[in-house]
């Protein structure tokens, strides 16, 4: 996107800022679409959980499974302490929080590396190429250009695949 803006005679620093602000805007819009809906649905699930539990307990499948594994007796067992229940329920929650923090830290690192390479990548490559022998520079420039094109195509392909996956999953859910 930065290169395309540069072709339209936008200065590189301004193109980088426009792209970053655009990505922040898209991420914010997605968050505003997803987070309120998720909170509303989670709240609704929590409020309706007693009815859902009773519906599940009344189903034929539950009774069939209960005959084999005695789930109802375990659920009704008063010896289960609150601490045991809390501990068993906290493990998935902590895993979820850890996963979210991992994703957020990955996004921050990738964002900083992307900004760094957008701002300093061209001059850095130029400095490295100046250190090469004069007769070999065109070969190295060609290799770097081909690597850049291949990596760019790979990243664009991943973004398209992930976008399709997210869209189809969202529609399905």
Legacy VTK file of the C-alpha trace (Angstrom):
# vtk DataFile Version 3.0
C-alpha trace
ASCII
DATASET POLYDATA
POINTS 173 float
0.000 0.000 0.000
2.875 2.342 0.807
4.451 1.724 -2.603
1.129 2.319 -4.338
0.699 5.619 -2.502
4.254 6.552 -3.474
3.379 5.908 -7.121
0.527 8.409 -6.676
3.149 11.004 -5.648
2.511 10.796 -1.887
5.676 11.236 0.166
6.887 8.031 1.821
6.594 9.269 5.408
3.041 10.450 4.771
2.147 7.154 3.063
3.445 5.220 6.080
1.391 7.366 8.459
-1.744 7.000 6.292
-1.348 3.212 6.164
-0.761 2.919 9.913
-3.740 5.142 10.720
-5.857 3.162 8.253
-4.899 -0.125 9.911
-5.631 1.308 13.350
-9.007 2.504 12.048
-9.876 -0.899 10.582
-8.792 -2.685 13.787
-10.836 -0.240 15.886
-13.897 -0.691 13.682
-13.614 -4.476 13.927
-13.208 -4.251 17.698
-16.285 -2.001 17.936
-18.249 -4.523 15.887
-17.088 -7.653 17.680
-16.574 -6.739 21.355
-20.069 -5.348 22.165
-21.711 -8.301 20.428
-19.511 -10.785 22.295
-20.238 -9.110 25.650
-23.976 -9.099 24.946
-23.949 -12.756 23.945
-21.816 -13.790 26.936
-24.134 -11.913 29.298
-27.146 -13.584 27.711
-25.477 -16.999 28.016
-24.713 -16.440 31.698
-28.280 -15.296 32.421
-29.818 -18.245 30.585
-27.351 -20.867 31.860
-29.697 -22.266 34.572
-32.395 -22.930 31.961
-29.837 -24.379 29.555
-28.476 -26.651 32.278
-31.958 -27.896 33.121
-32.673 -28.490 29.435
-29.447 -30.472 29.079
-30.160 -32.464 32.254
-33.598 -33.356 30.908
-32.389 -34.585 27.538
-32.207 -38.242 26.530
-28.548 -37.917 25.570
-27.638 -36.661 29.057
-29.509 -39.560 30.668
-27.753 -42.050 28.391
-24.336 -40.599 29.211
-25.256 -40.369 32.916
-26.025 -44.097 33.035
-22.458 -44.834 31.946
-20.451 -42.056 33.639
-22.730 -41.040 36.576
-22.447 -37.328 35.826
-25.573 -36.342 37.769
-24.219 -37.833 41.003
-20.983 -35.881 40.557
-22.881 -32.650 39.878
-25.079 -33.166 42.943
-22.182 -34.242 45.174
-21.864 -31.631 47.971
-18.323 -32.749 48.737
-17.039 -30.795 45.743
-15.574 -27.726 47.283
-15.898 -24.306 45.735
-12.128 -24.054 45.539
-11.936 -27.236 43.455
-14.611 -25.975 41.109
-12.947 -22.572 40.853
-9.560 -24.172 40.202
-10.911 -26.414 37.472
-12.752 -23.496 35.883
-9.829 -21.053 36.140
-7.446 -23.140 34.037
-9.292 -22.515 30.747
-9.753 -18.857 31.659
-6.048 -18.429 32.356
-5.251 -20.206 29.088
-7.557 -17.809 27.280
-5.931 -14.761 28.893
-2.474 -16.140 28.079
-3.501 -16.727 24.471
-4.900 -13.214 24.151
-1.720 -11.703 25.614
0.396 -13.788 23.232
-1.610 -12.572 20.243
-1.485 -8.942 21.405
2.278 -9.069 22.000
2.784 -10.693 18.592
0.732 -7.994 16.891
2.712 -5.248 18.674
6.066 -6.789 17.709
5.004 -7.275 14.087
3.650 -3.722 13.939
6.917 -2.247 15.240
9.008 -4.397 12.884
6.805 -3.398 9.954
7.075 0.299 10.787
10.845 -0.041 11.253
11.262 -1.767 7.898
8.992 0.722 6.129
10.929 3.683 7.503
14.496 2.331 7.544
14.394 -0.741 5.256
15.242 1.006 1.986
18.199 2.994 3.348
19.452 -0.067 5.236
19.469 -2.173 2.061
21.195 0.646 0.171
23.965 0.781 2.789
24.428 -2.997 2.646
24.541 -2.946 -1.161
27.195 -0.202 -1.112
29.429 -2.642 0.785
29.141 -5.213 -2.016
31.551 -5.363 -4.912
30.507 -3.080 -7.737
30.332 -5.859 -10.305
28.070 -7.971 -8.025
25.591 -5.222 -6.991
23.109 -5.811 -9.838
22.945 -9.510 -8.946
22.339 -8.734 -5.266
19.743 -6.087 -6.135
17.928 -8.618 -8.321
17.974 -11.234 -5.535
16.689 -8.723 -2.974
13.916 -7.562 -5.340
12.845 -11.154 -6.019
12.914 -11.985 -2.285
10.844 -8.881 -1.563
8.293 -9.805 -4.244
8.074 -13.420 -3.062
7.721 -12.454 0.591
5.127 -9.816 -0.268
3.118 -12.325 -2.281
3.321 -14.842 0.544
2.117 -12.314 3.128
-0.718 -11.122 0.876
-1.747 -14.753 0.336
-1.783 -15.384 4.082
-3.858 -12.248 4.676
-6.380 -13.341 2.025
-6.602 -16.878 3.435
-6.992 -15.618 7.012
-9.599 -13.072 5.946
-11.628 -15.709 4.122
-11.299 -18.059 7.091
-12.397 -15.369 9.560
-15.320 -14.329 7.346
-16.578 -17.863 6.820
-16.159 -18.720 10.514
-18.006 -15.563 11.548
-20.851 -16.279 9.133
-21.060 -19.882 10.332
-21.028 -18.925 14.012
LINES 1 174
173 0 1 2 3 4 5 6 7 8 9 10 11 12 13 14 15 16 17 18 19 20 21 22 23 24 25 26 27 28 29 30 31 32 33 34 35 36 37 38 39 40 41 42 43 44 45 46 47 48 49 50 51 52 53 54 55 56 57 58 59 60 61 62 63 64 65 66 67 68 69 70 71 72 73 74 75 76 77 78 79 80 81 82 83 84 85 86 87 88 89 90 91 92 93 94 95 96 97 98 99 100 101 102 103 104 105 106 107 108 109 110 111 112 113 114 115 116 117 118 119 120 121 122 123 124 125 126 127 128 129 130 131 132 133 134 135 136 137 138 139 140 141 142 143 144 145 146 147 148 149 150 151 152 153 154 155 156 157 158 159 160 161 162 163 164 165 166 167 168 169 170 171 172
